[in-house]
């Protein structure tokens, strides 16, 4: 059976602001709602949860209609099969971790409730924390407990509102692998609010870019990050997101080679075994173009590409060039003068020199 996508159509008027969205999102994986503060990310999440009542709306999750203004349907929050994780874990200090998890299951009547709870505990790696009180947990541990509590309610969708925003960088790195595990192992859609490019690059399967209450773009994360009309990121943040697999490790030089569709790239050895699936982020500023296959250069990564569209960059002297390297997409930032001197036009064959590749941890 084909999974039913999430359907979110709504309008939420506010004083001096209106959120308007018409989205169809995947029924599995992480859909990141990305944009600056005040763009409407949290408001959209609250509308899905029923905490805000939008107008002209239709919200369908897993085939269940939670709101449809044409038929007068509005399911209250407590009857929506959802899990909600806030910036702060909001655990009960008078209960230990297990007590907090049981509290989260109060409205679950399923015969599988115990198995669901056990699976959430294992998935988030918190079995050794069950007897602790919240005051004896780190910030990262508290958020993992909060996520497990949300999963224990057997939700049809998991809503995460900047769950790492209150954590310091070290604690964020503690939690991110567990979020990746949720994405990879659960057959569950997740809506994840963030304005962090790093979290987006690491977690997103699908990307929704919001700006002043409007959906600027929506689609697969790898495609949108490499798009240039309009670019998702301007200036120094413009980058391509690639999926790859470790195929070789060069121990003497502390390097590893990652195969991507259309070629391969060398980068610093991260200790991953051959066969490991990874994400790579390549900044446009680290990609240069040449007409011939490079020789006698210190740059190790060269990919044959076909030049695509050209778009204006933040400064008029520069432009962004989209490159198709087999099925993979890259972005290059070059000067307008260089483009003219090389005589490059869309459709031309070029070589991309990739100076630096970042492994999304």
C-alpha positions as CSV (number, residue, x, y, z in Angstrom):
1,X,0.0,0.0,0.0
2,X,1.3,3.4,-0.9
3,X,1.8,5.6,2.2
4,X,-0.6,8.5,2.5
5,X,1.3,11.9,2.3
6,X,0.7,14.6,4.8
7,X,-1.6,17.3,3.5
8,X,-1.4,20.8,5.1
9,X,-3.3,23.6,3.6
10,X,-4.0,26.6,5.9
11,X,-4.1,30.3,6.3
12,X,-3.5,32.0,9.7
13,X,-4.1,35.7,9.8
14,X,-2.3,37.7,12.5
15,X,-1.8,41.4,13.1
16,X,0.7,42.5,10.4
17,X,1.4,38.9,9.5
18,X,-0.3,36.0,7.6
19,X,0.9,32.4,7.4
20,X,-0.2,30.7,4.2
21,X,0.8,27.2,3.2
22,X,-0.3,24.5,0.8
23,X,2.0,21.5,1.3
24,X,2.1,17.8,0.5
25,X,4.8,16.1,2.6
26,X,6.2,12.6,2.7
27,X,4.7,10.0,5.1
28,X,8.1,9.0,6.3
29,X,11.4,10.7,7.2
30,X,12.1,14.2,8.4
31,X,10.5,17.3,6.7
32,X,12.5,20.3,7.9
33,X,10.6,23.6,8.2
34,X,13.5,26.1,7.7
35,X,13.6,29.9,7.8
36,X,14.5,32.9,10.0
37,X,12.7,33.7,13.2
38,X,9.3,35.1,12.5
39,X,8.8,33.2,9.2
40,X,5.9,31.1,10.6
41,X,7.6,27.8,11.3
42,X,6.3,27.2,14.8
43,X,2.9,28.7,13.9
44,X,2.6,26.0,11.2
45,X,3.5,23.3,13.6
46,X,1.0,24.5,16.2
47,X,-1.7,24.5,13.5
48,X,-1.0,20.9,12.7
49,X,-1.2,20.1,16.4
50,X,-4.5,22.0,16.7
51,X,-3.0,24.5,19.2
52,X,-3.8,27.3,16.7
53,X,-6.9,27.2,14.6
54,X,-6.1,28.3,11.1
55,X,-8.8,29.3,8.6
56,X,-9.5,27.9,5.1
57,X,-7.7,24.8,6.3
58,X,-7.4,21.1,5.5
59,X,-5.0,19.0,7.5
60,X,-4.8,15.3,6.8
61,X,-2.3,13.0,8.6
62,X,-2.1,9.3,7.7
63,X,-5.4,9.4,6.0
64,X,-7.2,10.9,9.0
65,X,-8.8,14.4,8.5
66,X,-7.8,16.5,11.5
67,X,-9.2,19.7,10.1
68,X,-11.4,20.6,7.1
69,X,-13.1,23.9,7.2
70,X,-15.4,23.0,4.2
71,X,-17.0,20.2,6.2
72,X,-16.6,21.8,9.6
73,X,-14.2,19.2,10.9
74,X,-11.8,20.1,13.7
75,X,-10.3,17.4,15.9
76,X,-9.1,18.9,19.2
77,X,-5.4,18.5,20.1
78,X,-6.0,15.7,22.7
79,X,-7.6,13.5,20.1
80,X,-4.9,14.0,17.5
81,X,-2.4,11.1,17.4
82,X,0.7,13.2,17.6
83,X,3.8,13.6,19.6
84,X,5.1,17.1,20.3
85,X,8.7,17.9,21.4
86,X,9.4,21.5,22.5
87,X,12.6,23.4,22.9
88,X,12.5,22.7,26.6
89,X,12.0,19.1,27.7
90,X,9.3,20.0,30.3
91,X,9.7,16.9,32.4
92,X,8.0,16.5,35.7
93,X,10.7,16.9,38.4
94,X,8.8,14.8,41.0
95,X,8.8,11.8,38.7
96,X,11.8,9.7,37.6
97,X,12.3,9.1,33.9
98,X,10.2,6.0,33.9
99,X,7.4,7.9,35.6
100,X,7.6,10.6,33.0
101,X,7.3,8.0,30.2
102,X,4.3,6.4,31.9
103,X,2.7,9.8,32.3
104,X,3.0,10.3,28.6
105,X,1.2,7.1,27.9
106,X,-1.9,8.0,29.9
107,X,-4.1,8.4,26.8
108,X,-2.8,5.4,25.0
109,X,-5.2,2.5,25.1
110,X,-3.4,0.2,22.7
111,X,-2.5,-3.4,23.6
112,X,0.9,-2.6,22.2
113,X,1.5,0.3,24.6
114,X,4.2,-1.6,26.7
115,X,6.0,-2.8,23.6
116,X,5.9,0.8,22.1
117,X,7.4,2.2,25.3
118,X,10.1,-0.4,25.4
119,X,11.0,0.3,21.7
120,X,11.2,4.0,22.4
121,X,13.5,3.5,25.3
122,X,15.8,1.3,23.2
123,X,15.7,3.6,20.2
124,X,16.7,6.6,22.2
125,X,19.3,4.7,24.3
126,X,17.8,5.8,27.7
127,X,17.4,2.4,29.4
128,X,20.1,3.2,32.0
129,X,18.4,6.5,32.9
130,X,14.9,5.1,33.9
131,X,15.4,5.5,37.6
132,X,16.9,9.0,37.5
133,X,15.1,12.2,38.3
134,X,15.2,15.0,35.7
135,X,17.5,17.1,37.9
136,X,20.2,14.5,37.4
137,X,20.0,14.4,33.6
138,X,22.1,16.5,31.1
139,X,20.3,18.7,28.7
140,X,20.8,16.2,25.9
141,X,19.5,13.3,28.1
142,X,16.4,15.4,29.0
143,X,15.6,15.9,25.3
144,X,16.0,12.2,24.5
145,X,13.6,11.4,27.3
146,X,11.2,14.0,26.0
147,X,11.4,12.5,22.5
148,X,10.9,8.9,23.9
149,X,7.8,10.2,25.8
150,X,6.4,11.6,22.6
151,X,7.0,8.3,20.8
152,X,5.4,6.3,23.6
153,X,2.0,7.9,22.7
154,X,2.0,6.0,19.4
155,X,1.8,9.1,17.3
156,X,0.9,9.3,13.6
157,X,3.3,12.3,13.3
158,X,6.1,13.6,15.4
159,X,6.4,17.4,15.7
160,X,9.7,18.8,16.9
161,X,10.0,22.5,17.5
162,X,13.7,23.4,17.6
163,X,14.4,20.6,20.0
164,X,18.2,21.4,20.2
165,X,17.9,25.2,20.5
166,X,18.3,25.2,24.2
167,X,21.4,23.0,24.2
168,X,25.0,23.9,24.0
169,X,26.9,22.7,20.9
170,X,28.4,19.7,22.7
171,X,24.9,18.5,23.9
172,X,23.5,19.0,20.4
173,X,26.1,16.6,19.0
174,X,25.0,14.1,21.7
175,X,21.4,14.2,20.5
176,X,21.8,14.5,16.7
177,X,22.8,10.8,16.2
178,X,19.6,9.7,18.0
179,X,17.5,11.9,15.7
180,X,19.2,10.4,12.7
181,X,18.3,6.9,14.1
182,X,14.7,8.0,14.4
183,X,14.7,9.2,10.8
184,X,16.3,6.0,9.5
185,X,14.4,3.4,11.5
186,X,10.9,4.7,12.1
187,X,8.1,4.5,9.6
188,X,6.9,7.8,10.9
189,X,6.7,11.3,9.4
190,X,8.4,14.0,11.4
191,X,8.1,17.8,11.1
192,X,11.2,19.5,12.4
193,X,11.5,23.2,12.9
194,X,15.0,24.8,12.8
195,X,16.9,27.8,11.5
196,X,20.2,25.9,11.8
197,X,21.8,25.0,8.5
198,X,23.9,22.3,10.1
199,X,20.7,20.5,11.5
200,X,19.1,20.9,8.1
201,X,22.0,19.4,6.2
202,X,22.3,16.5,8.7
203,X,18.6,15.5,9.2
204,X,16.4,16.7,6.3
205,X,14.9,14.3,3.8
206,X,12.4,17.0,2.6
207,X,12.8,20.7,3.0
208,X,10.2,23.5,3.3
209,X,11.7,27.0,3.2
210,X,9.5,29.6,4.8
211,X,9.9,33.4,4.5
212,X,7.5,35.9,6.0
213,X,4.7,33.4,6.3
214,X,5.0,32.1,2.7
215,X,6.4,28.9,1.4
216,X,9.4,29.9,-0.7
217,X,10.2,26.3,-1.7
218,X,9.3,22.7,-0.9
219,X,10.9,19.5,-2.1
220,X,13.6,16.9,-1.6
221,X,16.4,18.5,0.5
222,X,19.3,17.6,-1.8
223,X,17.5,19.1,-4.8
224,X,16.5,22.3,-3.1
225,X,19.9,23.0,-1.6
226,X,21.4,22.7,-5.1
227,X,18.7,24.9,-6.8
228,X,19.6,28.4,-7.8
229,X,16.3,29.9,-8.9
230,X,15.9,31.1,-6.3
231,X,18.8,29.9,-4.2
232,X,17.8,28.4,-0.8
233,X,20.9,29.9,0.7
234,X,22.6,33.1,-0.4
235,X,26.2,34.3,0.1
236,X,28.7,32.1,1.9
237,X,26.1,29.4,2.8
238,X,25.3,28.2,-0.7
239,X,26.1,24.5,-0.8
240,X,25.1,21.2,-2.4
241,X,24.0,18.2,-0.3
242,X,25.2,14.8,-1.6
243,X,24.4,11.2,-0.6
244,X,27.4,8.9,-0.7
245,X,29.0,5.6,0.5
246,X,32.5,5.0,1.8
247,X,34.3,2.8,-0.7
248,X,38.0,3.1,0.3
249,X,40.2,4.2,3.1
250,X,43.8,5.3,2.5
251,X,45.3,4.7,6.0
252,X,48.8,6.1,5.3
253,X,47.4,9.5,4.2
254,X,44.4,9.4,6.6
255,X,41.9,9.9,3.8
256,X,38.7,8.1,2.7
257,X,37.0,8.0,-0.7
258,X,33.2,8.4,-0.9
259,X,31.3,7.3,-4.0
260,X,28.5,9.6,-5.1
261,X,26.2,9.1,-8.1
262,X,28.4,10.3,-10.9
263,X,31.9,10.0,-9.3
264,X,33.7,9.9,-6.0
265,X,35.4,12.4,-3.6
266,X,38.3,12.1,-1.3
267,X,38.0,13.6,2.2
268,X,39.5,13.3,5.7
269,X,39.2,9.8,7.1
270,X,36.4,9.8,9.7
271,X,37.0,6.2,10.7
272,X,34.0,4.9,8.9
273,X,34.1,1.4,7.4
274,X,33.6,0.7,3.7
275,X,29.9,0.5,3.0
276,X,28.9,3.2,5.4
277,X,26.3,5.6,4.1
278,X,27.2,9.3,4.5
279,X,26.0,12.8,3.7
280,X,28.4,15.3,2.2
281,X,28.1,19.1,2.0
282,X,30.1,21.0,-0.6
283,X,30.1,24.8,-0.4
284,X,29.8,26.6,-3.7
285,X,32.8,28.8,-2.7
286,X,35.0,25.6,-2.7
287,X,34.2,24.6,-6.3
288,X,36.1,26.0,-9.3
289,X,35.7,25.4,-13.0
290,X,38.2,24.5,-15.7
291,X,37.8,23.5,-19.4
292,X,40.2,20.6,-19.3
293,X,40.8,17.8,-16.8
294,X,43.1,19.2,-14.2
295,X,46.7,18.0,-13.9
296,X,49.6,19.2,-11.7
297,X,47.3,20.6,-9.0
298,X,47.0,20.0,-5.3
299,X,43.3,19.8,-5.5
300,X,42.5,16.0,-5.3
301,X,38.8,16.0,-6.4
302,X,37.9,16.5,-10.1
303,X,34.5,15.7,-11.5
304,X,33.4,16.0,-15.2
305,X,30.2,18.0,-15.3
306,X,27.7,19.7,-17.5
307,X,27.1,23.3,-16.8
308,X,23.5,24.2,-15.9
309,X,21.8,27.5,-15.0
310,X,23.6,30.6,-13.9
311,X,22.2,32.9,-11.3
312,X,23.2,36.2,-9.7
313,X,25.0,36.0,-6.4
314,X,25.1,38.5,-3.5
315,X,27.7,40.7,-5.2
316,X,27.4,41.7,-8.8
317,X,31.0,40.5,-9.6
318,X,30.0,36.9,-8.8
319,X,27.5,34.3,-9.9
320,X,26.3,30.9,-8.9
321,X,26.6,28.1,-11.5
322,X,24.7,24.8,-11.2
323,X,26.6,21.8,-12.3
324,X,25.3,18.3,-13.2
325,X,27.8,15.6,-12.5
326,X,26.0,12.5,-13.6
327,X,22.8,12.5,-11.5
328,X,24.5,14.6,-8.7
329,X,24.2,18.4,-8.5
330,X,26.9,20.8,-7.4
331,X,27.1,24.6,-7.1
332,X,30.1,26.7,-8.0
333,X,30.7,30.4,-7.1
334,X,32.8,32.1,-9.8
335,X,33.3,35.6,-11.1
336,X,31.3,36.9,-14.1
337,X,34.6,37.8,-15.7
338,X,35.9,34.2,-15.4
339,X,32.7,32.9,-16.9
340,X,33.1,35.2,-19.9
341,X,36.8,34.5,-20.3
342,X,36.2,30.8,-20.4
343,X,33.4,31.2,-22.8
344,X,31.1,29.1,-20.7
345,X,27.4,28.7,-21.4
346,X,24.7,26.4,-20.1
347,X,25.1,23.0,-21.6
348,X,28.9,23.2,-21.8
349,X,31.1,20.4,-20.6
350,X,33.4,21.5,-17.7
351,X,35.5,20.0,-15.0
352,X,34.7,20.9,-11.4
353,X,37.6,21.1,-9.0
354,X,36.3,20.5,-5.4
355,X,38.8,22.0,-2.9
356,X,37.0,20.9,0.2
357,X,34.3,18.5,1.2
358,X,32.5,18.5,4.5
359,X,31.2,15.2,6.0
360,X,27.9,15.9,7.6
361,X,28.8,14.1,10.9
